[in-house]
Amino acid sequence: MGKWYPATAVVTGASSGIGAAFAAALAARGCDLILVARRESRLLDLAKELESAHGVAVRVLAADLSEPADLRRVTAVFEDPANPVDIVINNAGFATHGALADHTAAKVREEIAVNVAALAELTHAALPPMVTRDRGVIVNIASTAAFQPIPFMAVYGATKAFVLSFTEALWGELEDSGVTALAVCPGATDTEFFDVAGEAASVGSRQTPQQVVATAVRVLDRRNPPPSVVSGAANALSSGLPRILPRRTTIRVTRRLVAAK
């Protein structure tokens, strides 16, 4: 990945957590940034901080990716040949916790729109110019939740399974090109994620956003990055268990962990 610096990077969900940590890491390597999130004031503060610290140009784009009009404003960023985007960090997403029967249809629709539809559309918009230039990086934030069904977080787990499968398939399509796709799978991370999902959604010890980003950057700096990476040794171990345990056992164990709180 280092050979693509400096570049312009789009980071979604950039107002806090993993997105903000990615923005800081990329700015430190000389990348200009386009920061996307709903909270414009947070983005403006981060932009000022990164411009001052690293001398990079930072553009702010306040958008709710569950809204088609806002999503269209973001995809339009990739259509300007005079300002190519070489790095995309699709980090925006959220989770709901609780029985599916207790959620509203609107909330289910919103979760799928942000976690799946927006990520796929942004990737699709960014990819053709990257393929034409034969250079670029797309990082999609999945989760350790992608490796097994998650009772009481059924929609979230399914959306992250999509992200993992989608990104790994994309890696296969791009393997012989200069474009890289990577799915990053964090476990519980110390972010505002749990302000929305609730503390009951947290299982295991938490990494910091900086640790997750460091894992991703370390992998991308390899000559031949893999299609996906799990952040943290304990998370990597637990993510492998569903491959050897009976399916119903995995679901029952996960149900107890998530519902216990």
Residue pairs with C-beta under 8 A, 6 or more apart in sequence:
1 137
1 180
1 217
1 220
1 221
1 225
2 29
2 221
4 86
4 87
4 135
4 136
4 137
5 29
5 30
5 31
6 29
6 30
6 31
6 32
6 56
7 31
7 32
7 85
7 86
7 87
8 31
8 32
8 33
8 34
8 83
8 84
8 85
8 86
8 87
9 23
9 26
9 31
9 32
9 33
9 34
9 85
9 86
9 87
9 88
9 89
10 33
10 34
10 36
10 74
10 77
10 78
10 85
10 87
10 88
10 89
10 122
10 126
11 19
11 22
11 23
11 26
11 33
11 34
11 35
11 36
11 89
11 91
12 19
12 36
12 37
12 65
12 74
12 89
12 90
12 91
12 92
12 118
12 122
13 19
13 36
13 37
13 91
13 92
13 93
13 141
14 20
14 22
14 23
14 33
14 35
14 36
14 37
14 43
14 46
14 91
15 35
15 37
15 38
15 39
15 42
15 43
15 46
16 37
16 42
16 191
16 192
17 91
17 189
17 191
17 192
17 193
17 209
18 91
18 141
18 186
18 189
18 191
18 209
18 212
18 213
19 35
19 37
19 89
19 91
19 92
20 46
20 209
21 208
21 209
21 210
21 212
21 213
22 89
22 91
22 139
22 213
22 216
23 33
23 35
23 46
23 50
24 50
25 210
25 213
25 214
25 217
26 33
26 87
26 89
27 33
27 50
27 53
27 54
27 56
27 58
28 53
28 54
30 54
30 56
31 56
31 87
32 56
32 57
32 58
32 59
33 47
33 50
33 56
33 57
33 58
33 59
34 58
34 59
34 60
34 61
34 77
34 85
35 43
35 46
35 47
35 58
35 59
35 60
35 61
36 43
36 61
36 62
36 63
36 65
36 74
36 92
37 43
37 62
37 63
37 92
38 62
38 63
38 64
39 62
40 60
40 62
43 60
43 61
43 62
44 60
46 58
47 58
47 59
47 60
50 56
50 58
51 57
51 58
61 73
61 74
61 77
63 70
63 71
63 73
63 74
64 70
65 71
65 74
65 92
65 113
65 114
65 118
65 122
66 110
66 113
66 114
66 118
71 118
71 121
71 122
74 122
75 121
75 122
75 125
77 85
78 85
78 125
78 126
78 129
79 125
81 129
84 129
84 133
85 126
85 129
85 136
86 130
86 133
86 135
86 136
86 137
87 136
87 137
87 138
87 139
88 122
88 123
88 126
88 136
88 137
88 138
88 139
89 139
89 141
90 118
90 119
90 122
90 123
90 138
90 139
90 140
90 141
91 139
91 141
92 114
92 118
92 119
93 114
93 115
93 119
93 141
93 159
94 111
94 114
94 115
94 193
94 196
94 197
95 111
95 153
95 156
95 193
95 196
95 197
95 201
96 103
96 107
96 108
96 111
96 153
96 155
96 156
96 196
96 197
97 152
97 153
97 197
97 198
97 200
97 201
97 258
98 152
99 152
100 108
100 154
100 155
103 155
108 155
111 155
111 156
111 159
112 155
112 159
115 156
115 159
115 160
115 162
115 163
116 159
116 162
116 163
119 140
119 163
119 166
120 166
123 138
123 140
123 166
123 170
126 136
126 138
127 136
127 138
127 170
127 179
129 136
130 136
130 138
130 179
131 174
131 177
131 179
133 178
134 177
134 178
134 179
135 178
135 179
136 178
136 179
136 180
137 179
137 180
137 181
137 182
137 220
138 167
138 170
138 179
138 180
138 181
138 182
139 181
139 182
139 183
139 184
139 216
139 220
140 163
140 166
140 167
140 181
140 182
140 183
140 184
141 163
141 183
141 184
141 186
142 160
142 163
142 164
142 167
142 183
142 184
142 185
142 228
143 156
143 157
143 160
143 163
143 185
143 186
143 187
144 185
144 186
144 187
144 230
144 235
144 238
144 239
145 153
145 156
145 157
145 160
145 161
146 157
146 160
146 161
146 163
146 164
146 165
146 183
146 185
147 161
147 164
147 185
147 239
147 240
147 242
147 243
148 157
148 242
148 250
148 251
148 254
149 157
149 158
149 250
149 251
149 254
150 156
150 157
150 254
150 258
151 251
151 254
151 255
151 258
151 259
152 200
152 255
152 258
152 259
153 197
153 201
153 258
156 197
160 185
163 183
164 183
164 185
164 228
167 181
167 182
167 183
167 227
167 228
168 181
168 183
168 227
168 228
170 181
171 180
171 181
171 182
171 183
171 226
171 227
171 228
172 227
174 180
174 181
180 220
180 225
181 227
182 216
182 219
182 220
182 225
182 226
182 227
182 228
182 229
183 227
183 228
183 229
184 212
184 215
184 216
184 228
184 229
184 231
185 228
185 229
185 230
185 231
185 235
185 239
186 207
186 212
186 230
186 231
186 232
186 235
187 203
187 204
187 206
187 207
187 230
187 231
187 232
187 234
187 235
187 238
188 202
188 203
188 204
188 205
188 206
188 207
189 206
189 207
189 208
189 209
189 212
190 206
190 207
190 208
190 209
191 209
193 201
194 201
194 202
199 261
200 258
200 259
200 260
200 261
201 258
202 261
203 257
203 258
204 234
204 235
204 238
205 234
207 231
207 232
207 235
211 231
211 232
212 231
215 229
215 231
215 232
216 229
216 231
219 225
219 226
219 229
230 236
230 239
241 250
242 250
245 253
